[in-house]
Amino acid sequence: MIVISDKDIKGEDYRSLIELALKKCDTFAFVKRRDMMADEELAMKYHYKLVRNIQEAFIERKEQSEWEVTKLLEATAYVFYYELNEQTKHFLQTKSNSLFDWISPLPEDLMFFSGDDVWLAVCSHEHFFVISEEFNDFDDVIKSIKNA
């Protein structure tokens, strides 16, 4: 995986990245950290309202203490996994305008998978992401999404 720090992908480039992800990946996930919820019941009610239009693409929710870009020491988070399809692509393109905008109250740490392999994983609050080694660097990512 290639680590890219402090370089967000925004606007039309972000939407094009989601298009490229749809071509390369079959699932995506994002996170709701339990230790960041003042009121878990209220936070989860908001979350389920936010994702109601993509519920038919829902695969599973796991309670985890670590995922591709984060390892919590004492807390857990809910990681929600979804099929990546036209409907969920539209959801991802319209609910955020950049990779780093996936932060509370939205779910955090957007991740894309091709089978069991991570294609892209974002650590929103730390402003970095990791991406497949099919890319050489950030400029290569931007070039690829503009050509997608």
OpenMM code with the backbone's topology and positions (N, CA, C; nanometers):
from openmm import Vec3, app, unit

residues = "MET ILE VAL ILE SER ASP LYS ASP ILE LYS GLY GLU ASP TYR ARG SER LEU ILE GLU LEU ALA LEU LYS LYS CYS ASP THR PHE ALA PHE VAL LYS ARG ARG ASP MET MET ALA ASP GLU GLU LEU ALA MET LYS TYR HIS TYR LYS LEU VAL ARG ASN ILE GLN GLU ALA PHE ILE GLU ARG LYS GLU GLN SER GLU TRP GLU VAL THR LYS LEU LEU GLU ALA THR ALA TYR VAL PHE TYR TYR GLU LEU ASN GLU GLN THR LYS HIS PHE LEU GLN THR LYS SER ASN SER LEU PHE ASP TRP ILE SER PRO LEU PRO GLU ASP LEU MET PHE PHE SER GLY ASP ASP VAL TRP LEU ALA VAL CYS SER HIS GLU HIS PHE PHE VAL ILE SER GLU GLU PHE ASN ASP PHE ASP ASP VAL ILE LYS SER ILE LYS ASN ALA".split()
positions = [
    Vec3(0.0843, -0.1182, 0.0000),
    Vec3(0.0000, 0.0000, 0.0000),
    Vec3(0.0891, 0.1249, 0.0000),
    Vec3(0.0436, 0.2254, -0.0706),
    Vec3(0.1106, 0.3542, -0.0772),
    Vec3(0.0408, 0.4473, 0.0227),
    Vec3(0.1155, 0.5137, 0.1101),
    Vec3(0.0594, 0.6070, 0.2078),
    Vec3(0.0705, 0.7485, 0.1509),
    Vec3(-0.0421, 0.8195, 0.1521),
    Vec3(-0.0450, 0.9579, 0.1043),
    Vec3(-0.0986, 1.0458, 0.2168),
    Vec3(-0.0160, 1.1409, 0.2614),
    Vec3(-0.0522, 1.2269, 0.3747),
    Vec3(-0.0830, 1.3684, 0.3296),
    Vec3(-0.1816, 1.4278, 0.3980),
    Vec3(-0.2156, 1.5694, 0.3826),
    Vec3(-0.2479, 1.6114, 0.2392),
    Vec3(-0.2967, 1.5193, 0.1582),
    Vec3(-0.3394, 1.5522, 0.0219),
    Vec3(-0.4778, 1.4932, 0.0014),
    Vec3(-0.5769, 1.5768, 0.0198),
    Vec3(-0.7160, 1.5349, 0.0051),
    Vec3(-0.7524, 1.5290, -0.1434),
    Vec3(-0.8527, 1.4508, -0.1739),
    Vec3(-0.9090, 1.4476, -0.3094),
    Vec3(-1.0499, 1.5039, -0.2975),
    Vec3(-1.0746, 1.6165, -0.3684),
    Vec3(-1.1974, 1.6935, -0.3490),
    Vec3(-1.2731, 1.7146, -0.4789),
    Vec3(-1.4001, 1.7540, -0.4632),
    Vec3(-1.4822, 1.7995, -0.5749),
    Vec3(-1.4942, 1.6973, -0.6863),
    Vec3(-1.4752, 1.7442, -0.8087),
    Vec3(-1.4902, 1.6565, -0.9255),
    Vec3(-1.3901, 1.5414, -0.9220),
    Vec3(-1.2695, 1.5650, -0.8719),
    Vec3(-1.1719, 1.4564, -0.8588),
    Vec3(-1.2225, 1.3496, -0.7619),
    Vec3(-1.2852, 1.3914, -0.6526),
    Vec3(-1.3426, 1.2966, -0.5566),
    Vec3(-1.4511, 1.2126, -0.6235),
    Vec3(-1.5415, 1.2774, -0.6961),
    Vec3(-1.6486, 1.2038, -0.7634),
    Vec3(-1.5915, 1.1068, -0.8681),
    Vec3(-1.4867, 1.1482, -0.9374),
    Vec3(-1.4216, 1.0596, -1.0352),
    Vec3(-1.3513, 0.9427, -0.9666),
    Vec3(-1.2954, 0.9667, -0.8487),
    Vec3(-1.2336, 0.8583, -0.7729),
    Vec3(-1.3374, 0.7528, -0.7364),
    Vec3(-1.4563, 0.7961, -0.6978),
    Vec3(-1.5634, 0.7011, -0.6647),
    Vec3(-1.6028, 0.6217, -0.7898),
    Vec3(-1.6056, 0.6870, -0.9052),
    Vec3(-1.6322, 0.6167, -1.0325),
    Vec3(-1.5256, 0.5089, -1.0567),
    Vec3(-1.4000, 0.5443, -1.0362),
    Vec3(-1.2912, 0.4494, -1.0545),
    Vec3(-1.3022, 0.3342, -0.9549),
    Vec3(-1.3367, 0.3648, -0.8317),
    Vec3(-1.3550, 0.2608, -0.7305),
    Vec3(-1.4634, 0.1626, -0.7731),
    Vec3(-1.5696, 0.2129, -0.8328),
    Vec3(-1.6779, 0.1251, -0.8789),
    Vec3(-1.6271, 0.0261, -0.9834),
    Vec3(-1.5320, 0.0674, -1.0654),
    Vec3(-1.4757, -0.0210, -1.1676),
    Vec3(-1.3812, -0.1250, -1.1075),
    Vec3(-1.3176, -0.0915, -0.9955),
    Vec3(-1.2132, -0.1778, -0.9404),
    Vec3(-1.2536, -0.2562, -0.8159),
    Vec3(-1.3607, -0.2143, -0.7500),
    Vec3(-1.3953, -0.2713, -0.6199),
    Vec3(-1.5380, -0.3255, -0.6193),
    Vec3(-1.5633, -0.4135, -0.5234),
    Vec3(-1.6986, -0.4684, -0.5110),
    Vec3(-1.7667, -0.4309, -0.3795),
    Vec3(-1.6894, -0.3852, -0.2810),
    Vec3(-1.7483, -0.3452, -0.1531),
    Vec3(-1.6782, -0.2210, -0.0992),
    Vec3(-1.7467, -0.1561, -0.0054),
    Vec3(-1.6857, -0.0458, 0.0685),
    Vec3(-1.7334, -0.0549, 0.2122),
    Vec3(-1.6654, 0.0196, 0.2977),
    Vec3(-1.7022, 0.0229, 0.4393),
    Vec3(-1.6708, 0.1611, 0.4947),
    Vec3(-1.7367, 0.1903, 0.6058),
    Vec3(-1.7023, 0.3075, 0.6844),
    Vec3(-1.7358, 0.2811, 0.8290),
    Vec3(-1.6958, 0.3727, 0.9165),
    Vec3(-1.6881, 0.3464, 1.0593),
    Vec3(-1.7668, 0.4490, 1.1404),
    Vec3(-1.8308, 0.4008, 1.2456),
    Vec3(-1.8873, 0.4874, 1.3498),
    Vec3(-1.8199, 0.4465, 1.4807),
    Vec3(-1.7346, 0.5347, 1.5326),
    Vec3(-1.6616, 0.5046, 1.6550),
    Vec3(-1.7515, 0.5200, 1.7769),
    Vec3(-1.7596, 0.4147, 1.8560),
    Vec3(-1.8458, 0.4169, 1.9743),
    Vec3(-1.7930, 0.5133, 2.0802),
    Vec3(-1.6609, 0.5298, 2.0896),
    Vec3(-1.6048, 0.6190, 2.1917),
    Vec3(-1.6236, 0.7663, 2.1568),
    Vec3(-1.6679, 0.7941, 2.0350),
    Vec3(-1.6914, 0.9325, 1.9933),
    Vec3(-1.8396, 0.9704, 2.0008),
    Vec3(-1.9225, 0.8773, 2.0449),
    Vec3(-2.0666, 0.9023, 2.0529),
    Vec3(-2.1032, 0.9486, 2.1931),
    Vec3(-2.1587, 1.0686, 2.2045),
    Vec3(-2.2069, 1.1164, 2.3341),
    Vec3(-2.3305, 1.0366, 2.3754),
    Vec3(-2.4151, 1.0052, 2.2770),
    Vec3(-2.5369, 0.9286, 2.2993),
    Vec3(-2.5457, 0.8261, 2.1858),
    Vec3(-2.5069, 0.7017, 2.2155),
    Vec3(-2.4993, 0.5999, 2.1109),
    Vec3(-2.6339, 0.5760, 2.0429),
    Vec3(-2.7411, 0.5717, 2.1186),
    Vec3(-2.8736, 0.5478, 2.0596),
    Vec3(-2.9091, 0.6580, 1.9593),
    Vec3(-2.8867, 0.7824, 1.9964),
    Vec3(-2.9155, 0.8950, 1.9081),
    Vec3(-2.8227, 0.8944, 1.7857),
    Vec3(-2.6950, 0.8673, 1.8077),
    Vec3(-2.5983, 0.8642, 1.6971),
    Vec3(-2.6335, 0.7550, 1.5968),
    Vec3(-2.6742, 0.6395, 1.6463),
    Vec3(-2.7080, 0.5292, 1.5560),
    Vec3(-2.8408, 0.5563, 1.4846),
    Vec3(-2.9322, 0.6236, 1.5501),
    Vec3(-3.0575, 0.6623, 1.4844),
    Vec3(-3.0275, 0.7554, 1.3669),
    Vec3(-2.9386, 0.8535, 1.3888),
    Vec3(-2.8976, 0.9442, 1.2815),
    Vec3(-2.8290, 0.8657, 1.1695),
    Vec3(-2.7415, 0.7733, 1.2063),
    Vec3(-2.6699, 0.6939, 1.1061),
    Vec3(-2.7676, 0.6147, 1.0187),
    Vec3(-2.8601, 0.5451, 1.0799),
    Vec3(-2.9538, 0.4626, 1.0015),
    Vec3(-3.0450, 0.5473, 0.9139),
    Vec3(-3.0759, 0.6674, 0.9584),
    Vec3(-3.1523, 0.7586, 0.8735),
    Vec3(-3.0680, 0.8024, 0.7534),
    Vec3(-2.9404, 0.8300, 0.7770),
    Vec3(-2.8490, 0.8713, 0.6704),
    Vec3(-2.8358, 0.7643, 0.5622),
    Vec3(-2.8294, 0.6381, 0.6006),
    Vec3(-2.8028, 0.5289, 0.5050),
    Vec3(-2.9289, 0.4534, 0.4612),
    Vec3(-3.0445, 0.5044, 0.4951),
    Vec3(-3.1671, 0.4298, 0.4641),
    Vec3(-3.1832, 0.3995, 0.3152),
    Vec3(-3.1356, 0.4872, 0.2273),
    Vec3(-3.1531, 0.4656, 0.0831),
    Vec3(-3.0556, 0.3642, 0.0244),
    Vec3(-2.9593, 0.3185, 0.1041),
    Vec3(-2.8664, 0.2163, 0.0542),
    Vec3(-2.8751, 0.0872, 0.1353),
    Vec3(-2.9802, 0.0713, 0.2124),
    Vec3(-2.9926, -0.0462, 0.2983),
    Vec3(-2.9953, -0.1776, 0.2208),
    Vec3(-3.0464, -0.1780, 0.0984),
    Vec3(-3.0483, -0.3042, 0.0238),
    Vec3(-2.9078, -0.3481, -0.0175),
    Vec3(-2.8085, -0.2584, -0.0090),
    Vec3(-2.6695, -0.2929, -0.0393),
    Vec3(-2.5906, -0.3304, 0.0866),
    Vec3(-2.6546, -0.3204, 0.2028),
    Vec3(-2.5887, -0.3501, 0.3303),
    Vec3(-2.5490, -0.4972, 0.3361),
    Vec3(-2.4244, -0.5223, 0.3767),
    Vec3(-2.3752, -0.6597, 0.3913),
    Vec3(-2.3733, -0.6997, 0.5382),
    Vec3(-2.3012, -0.6216, 0.6185),
    Vec3(-2.2933, -0.6538, 0.7609),
    Vec3(-2.2348, -0.5378, 0.8402),
    Vec3(-2.2581, -0.5434, 0.9722),
    Vec3(-2.1985, -0.4505, 1.0672),
    Vec3(-2.1163, -0.5338, 1.1635),
    Vec3(-1.9897, -0.4959, 1.1796),
    Vec3(-1.9016, -0.5644, 1.2733),
    Vec3(-1.8563, -0.4665, 1.3803),
    Vec3(-1.8446, -0.5147, 1.5021),
    Vec3(-1.7849, -0.4342, 1.6078),
    Vec3(-1.6363, -0.4688, 1.6114),
    Vec3(-1.5519, -0.3694, 1.5858),
    Vec3(-1.4093, -0.3934, 1.5715),
    Vec3(-1.3299, -0.2906, 1.6519),
    Vec3(-1.2100, -0.3296, 1.6911),
    Vec3(-1.1200, -0.2345, 1.7578),
    Vec3(-1.0088, -0.1899, 1.6635),
    Vec3(-1.0023, -0.2522, 1.5460),
    Vec3(-0.9064, -0.2069, 1.4456),
    Vec3(-0.9593, -0.2347, 1.3059),
    Vec3(-0.9128, -0.1539, 1.2133),
    Vec3(-0.9437, -0.1689, 1.0715),
    Vec3(-0.8239, -0.1161, 0.9949),
    Vec3(-0.8310, -0.1078, 0.8675),
    Vec3(-0.7144, -0.0836, 0.7823),
    Vec3(-0.6256, 0.0325, 0.8245),
    Vec3(-0.6789, 0.1416, 0.8729),
    Vec3(-0.5985, 0.2608, 0.9027),
    Vec3(-0.5989, 0.3018, 1.0500),
    Vec3(-0.6641, 0.2253, 1.1352),
    Vec3(-0.6772, 0.2652, 1.2756),
    Vec3(-0.6753, 0.1430, 1.3662),
    Vec3(-0.6111, 0.1600, 1.4810),
    Vec3(-0.6150, 0.0589, 1.5861),
    Vec3(-0.6478, 0.1300, 1.7165),
    Vec3(-0.7644, 0.1015, 1.7719),
    Vec3(-0.8064, 0.1634, 1.8974),
    Vec3(-0.7488, 0.0840, 2.0142),
    Vec3(-0.7066, 0.1533, 2.1175),
    Vec3(-0.6454, 0.0846, 2.2310),
    Vec3(-0.7481, 0.0203, 2.3228),
    Vec3(-0.8543, 0.0935, 2.3556),
    Vec3(-0.9506, 0.0400, 2.4518),
    Vec3(-1.0951, 0.0483, 2.4049),
    Vec3(-1.1197, 0.1075, 2.2911),
    Vec3(-1.2565, 0.1279, 2.2451),
    Vec3(-1.2877, 0.0366, 2.1266),
    Vec3(-1.4130, 0.0394, 2.0855),
    Vec3(-1.4544, -0.0323, 1.9652),
    Vec3(-1.5350, 0.0624, 1.8772),
    Vec3(-1.5545, 0.0173, 1.7561),
    Vec3(-1.6318, 0.0943, 1.6591),
    Vec3(-1.7191, -0.0028, 1.5816),
    Vec3(-1.8245, 0.0511, 1.5209),
    Vec3(-1.9050, -0.0271, 1.4286),
    Vec3(-1.8519, -0.0016, 1.2883),
    Vec3(-1.8158, -0.1070, 1.2189),
    Vec3(-1.7709, -0.0964, 1.0807),
    Vec3(-1.8825, -0.1535, 0.9947),
    Vec3(-1.9342, -0.0700, 0.9054),
    Vec3(-2.0470, -0.1057, 0.8192),
    Vec3(-1.9950, -0.1384, 0.6797),
    Vec3(-2.0317, -0.2558, 0.6289),
    Vec3(-1.9873, -0.3026, 0.4978),
    Vec3(-2.1056, -0.3028, 0.4015),
    Vec3(-2.0804, -0.2531, 0.2802),
    Vec3(-2.1843, -0.2425, 0.1775),
    Vec3(-2.1319, -0.2898, 0.0420),
    Vec3(-2.2223, -0.3361, -0.0411),
    Vec3(-2.1889, -0.3617, -0.1809),
    Vec3(-2.1633, -0.2268, -0.2477),
    Vec3(-2.0673, -0.2231, -0.3377),
    Vec3(-2.0437, -0.1027, -0.4165),
    Vec3(-2.1140, -0.1220, -0.5495),
    Vec3(-2.2137, -0.0392, -0.5737),
    Vec3(-2.2922, -0.0474, -0.6967),
    Vec3(-2.3340, 0.0946, -0.7362),
    Vec3(-2.4136, 0.1078, -0.8377),
    Vec3(-2.4536, 0.2416, -0.8851),
    Vec3(-2.5237, 0.3220, -0.7755),
    Vec3(-2.6098, 0.2571, -0.7003),
    Vec3(-2.6834, 0.3268, -0.5951),
    Vec3(-2.5900, 0.3754, -0.4839),
    Vec3(-2.4993, 0.2895, -0.4391),
    Vec3(-2.4092, 0.3305, -0.3319),
    Vec3(-2.3038, 0.4286, -0.3832),
    Vec3(-2.2658, 0.4161, -0.5099),
    Vec3(-2.1751, 0.5146, -0.5705),
    Vec3(-2.2375, 0.6542, -0.5610),
    Vec3(-2.3643, 0.6641, -0.5988),
    Vec3(-2.4346, 0.7929, -0.5921),
    Vec3(-2.4393, 0.8447, -0.4483),
    Vec3(-2.4661, 0.7575, -0.3545),
    Vec3(-2.4667, 0.7950, -0.2127),
    Vec3(-2.3318, 0.8549, -0.1725),
    Vec3(-2.2238, 0.7855, -0.2055),
    Vec3(-2.0893, 0.8323, -0.1688),
    Vec3(-2.0544, 0.9644, -0.2368),
    Vec3(-2.0995, 0.9817, -0.3591),
    Vec3(-2.0695, 1.1044, -0.4333),
    Vec3(-2.1488, 1.2248, -0.3833),
    Vec3(-2.2654, 1.2018, -0.3246),
    Vec3(-2.3502, 1.3140, -0.2841),
    Vec3(-2.3448, 1.3460, -0.1343),
    Vec3(-2.3011, 1.2532, -0.0522),
    Vec3(-2.2971, 1.2781, 0.0929),
    Vec3(-2.1695, 1.3473, 0.1378),
    Vec3(-2.0691, 1.3504, 0.0499),
    Vec3(-1.9422, 1.4131, 0.0846),
    Vec3(-1.8836, 1.4760, -0.0409),
    Vec3(-1.7930, 1.5702, -0.0216),
    Vec3(-1.7263, 1.6345, -0.1338),
    Vec3(-1.5766, 1.6049, -0.1361),
    Vec3(-1.5303, 1.5200, -0.0437),
    Vec3(-1.3879, 1.4854, -0.0410),
    Vec3(-1.3644, 1.3622, 0.0454),
    Vec3(-1.2463, 1.3033, 0.0310),
    Vec3(-1.2115, 1.1876, 0.1141),
    Vec3(-1.2084, 1.2231, 0.2615),
    Vec3(-1.1519, 1.3388, 0.2947),
    Vec3(-1.1362, 1.3754, 0.4354),
    Vec3(-1.2633, 1.4326, 0.4973),
    Vec3(-1.3671, 1.4552, 0.4184),
    Vec3(-1.4951, 1.5003, 0.4728),
    Vec3(-1.5734, 1.3867, 0.5380),
    Vec3(-1.5267, 1.2624, 0.5218),
    Vec3(-1.5921, 1.1497, 0.5886),
    Vec3(-1.5470, 1.1485, 0.7341),
    Vec3(-1.6144, 1.2340, 0.8121),
    Vec3(-1.5835, 1.2512, 0.9530),
    Vec3(-1.7143, 1.2861, 1.0238),
    Vec3(-1.7247, 1.2582, 1.1511),
    Vec3(-1.8476, 1.2773, 1.2269),
    Vec3(-1.9077, 1.4157, 1.2018),
    Vec3(-2.0384, 1.4248, 1.1824),
    Vec3(-2.1406, 1.3238, 1.2100),
    Vec3(-2.1577, 1.2186, 1.0989),
    Vec3(-2.0919, 1.2349, 0.9858),
    Vec3(-2.0914, 1.1275, 0.8858),
    Vec3(-2.0104, 1.0103, 0.9402),
    Vec3(-2.0270, 0.8931, 0.8810),
    Vec3(-1.9343, 0.7845, 0.9143),
    Vec3(-1.7923, 0.8268, 0.8752),
    Vec3(-1.6938, 0.7637, 0.9364),
    Vec3(-1.5529, 0.7997, 0.9131),
    Vec3(-1.4798, 0.6872, 0.8416),
    Vec3(-1.3593, 0.7200, 0.7974),
    Vec3(-1.2639, 0.6217, 0.7472),
    Vec3(-1.3208, 0.5345, 0.6354),
    Vec3(-1.3544, 0.5987, 0.5273),
    Vec3(-1.4052, 0.5317, 0.4079),
    Vec3(-1.3005, 0.4332, 0.3555),
    Vec3(-1.3451, 0.3120, 0.3200),
    Vec3(-1.2559, 0.2073, 0.2702),
    Vec3(-1.3212, 0.1380, 0.1515),
    Vec3(-1.2396, 0.0999, 0.0526),
    Vec3(-1.2870, 0.0250, -0.0635),
    Vec3(-1.2089, -0.1048, -0.0737),
    Vec3(-1.2797, -0.2118, -0.1127),
    Vec3(-1.2198, -0.3447, -0.1219),
    Vec3(-1.2485, -0.4084, -0.2562),
    Vec3(-1.1485, -0.4790, -0.3068),
    Vec3(-1.1647, -0.5664, -0.4220),
    Vec3(-1.1474, -0.7069, -0.3673),
    Vec3(-1.2579, -0.7779, -0.3518),
    Vec3(-1.2522, -0.9047, -0.2799),
    Vec3(-1.2113, -0.8771, -0.1366),
    Vec3(-1.1073, -0.9470, -0.0905),
    Vec3(-1.0570, -0.9252, 0.0457),
    Vec3(-0.9449, -0.8231, 0.0515),
    Vec3(-0.9050, -0.7714, -0.0634),
    Vec3(-0.7920, -0.6790, -0.0694),
    Vec3(-0.8380, -0.5339, -0.0577),
    Vec3(-0.7661, -0.4576, 0.0244),
    Vec3(-0.7943, -0.3150, 0.0381),
    Vec3(-0.7430, -0.2436, -0.0866),
    Vec3(-0.8288, -0.1643, -0.1479),
    Vec3(-0.7879, -0.0828, -0.2630),
    Vec3(-0.7552, 0.0594, -0.2176),
    Vec3(-0.8364, 0.1118, -0.1253),
    Vec3(-0.8143, 0.2454, -0.0687),
    Vec3(-0.8744, 0.2472, 0.0710),
    Vec3(-0.8051, 0.3106, 0.1646),
    Vec3(-0.8562, 0.3277, 0.3003),
    Vec3(-0.8132, 0.4646, 0.3520),
    Vec3(-0.9086, 0.5379, 0.4081),
    Vec3(-0.8857, 0.6754, 0.4512),
    Vec3(-0.8889, 0.6843, 0.6036),
    Vec3(-0.7964, 0.7590, 0.6601),
    Vec3(-0.8027, 0.7968, 0.8010),
    Vec3(-0.8359, 0.9457, 0.8020),
    Vec3(-0.9635, 0.9756, 0.8057),
    Vec3(-1.0135, 1.1123, 0.7853),
    Vec3(-0.9559, 1.2124, 0.8841),
    Vec3(-0.9631, 1.1802, 1.0127),
    Vec3(-0.9212, 1.2786, 1.1131),
    Vec3(-0.7698, 1.2963, 1.1183),
    Vec3(-0.6932, 1.2030, 1.0654),
    Vec3(-0.5470, 1.2157, 1.0613),
    Vec3(-0.4981, 1.2667, 0.9254),
    Vec3(-0.5901, 1.2865, 0.8315),
    Vec3(-0.5603, 1.3412, 0.6981),
    Vec3(-0.4574, 1.2600, 0.6192),
    Vec3(-0.4821, 1.1284, 0.6132),
    Vec3(-0.4001, 1.0468, 0.5241),
    Vec3(-0.4863, 0.9342, 0.4692),
    Vec3(-0.4396, 0.8756, 0.3603),
    Vec3(-0.5032, 0.7559, 0.3078),
    Vec3(-0.3979, 0.6628, 0.2515),
    Vec3(-0.4341, 0.5358, 0.2426),
    Vec3(-0.3489, 0.4360, 0.1790),
    Vec3(-0.4219, 0.3870, 0.0555),
    Vec3(-0.3450, 0.3573, -0.0487),
    Vec3(-0.4057, 0.3148, -0.1739),
    Vec3(-0.3200, 0.2042, -0.2357),
    Vec3(-0.3829, 0.1267, -0.3192),
    Vec3(-0.3199, 0.0132, -0.3850),
    Vec3(-0.1874, 0.0499, -0.4507),
    Vec3(-0.0976, -0.0451, -0.4537),
    Vec3(0.0333, -0.0237, -0.5155),
    Vec3(0.0279, -0.0184, -0.6676),
    Vec3(-0.0942, -0.0257, -0.7258),
    Vec3(-0.1052, -0.0043, -0.8701),
    Vec3(-0.0727, 0.1414, -0.9040),
    Vec3(-0.0724, 0.2275, -0.8012),
    Vec3(-0.0375, 0.3686, -0.8171),
    Vec3(0.1030, 0.3912, -0.7634),
    Vec3(0.1748, 0.4848, -0.8229),
    Vec3(0.3110, 0.5157, -0.7787),
    Vec3(0.3148, 0.6233, -0.6710),
    Vec3(0.2236, 0.7230, -0.6818),
    Vec3(0.2235, 0.8360, -0.5901),
    Vec3(0.0916, 0.9118, -0.6075),
    Vec3(0.0785, 1.0228, -0.5363),
    Vec3(-0.0450, 1.1013, -0.5417),
    Vec3(-0.0744, 1.1496, -0.6837),
    Vec3(0.0261, 1.1992, -0.7540),
    Vec3(0.0048, 1.2474, -0.8911),
    Vec3(-0.0465, 1.1365, -0.9821),
    Vec3(0.0000, 1.0153, -0.9598),
    Vec3(-0.0463, 0.9012, -1.0386),
    Vec3(-0.1941, 0.8713, -1.0093),
    Vec3(-0.2345, 0.8865, -0.8840),
    Vec3(-0.3753, 0.8680, -0.8472),
    Vec3(-0.4607, 0.9705, -0.9219),
    Vec3(-0.4220, 1.0965, -0.9162),
    Vec3(-0.4978, 1.2037, -0.9813),
    Vec3(-0.5041, 1.1797, -1.1320),
    Vec3(-0.3934, 1.1441, -1.1919),
    Vec3(-0.3897, 1.1152, -1.3358),
    Vec3(-0.4848, 1.0001, -1.3701),
    Vec3(-0.4864, 0.8965, -1.2894),
    Vec3(-0.5727, 0.7814, -1.3151),
    Vec3(-0.7206, 0.8159, -1.3045),
    Vec3(-0.7561, 0.8977, -1.2050),
    Vec3(-0.8988, 0.9308, -1.1917),
    Vec3(-0.9438, 1.0278, -1.3002),
    Vec3(-0.8547, 1.1106, -1.3481),
    Vec3(-0.8921, 1.2006, -1.4578),
    Vec3(-0.9079, 1.1242, -1.5892),
    Vec3(-0.8415, 1.0104, -1.6016),
    Vec3(-0.8506, 0.9280, -1.7216),
    Vec3(-0.9548, 0.8173, -1.7124),
    Vec3(-1.0195, 0.8076, -1.5966),
    Vec3(-1.1163, 0.6977, -1.5752),
    Vec3(-1.2423, 0.7158, -1.6581),
] * unit.nanometer
topology = app.Topology()
chain = topology.addChain("A")
for resn in residues:
    res = topology.addResidue(resn, chain)
    for name in ("N", "CA", "C"):
        topology.addAtom(name, app.Element.getBySymbol(name[0]), res)
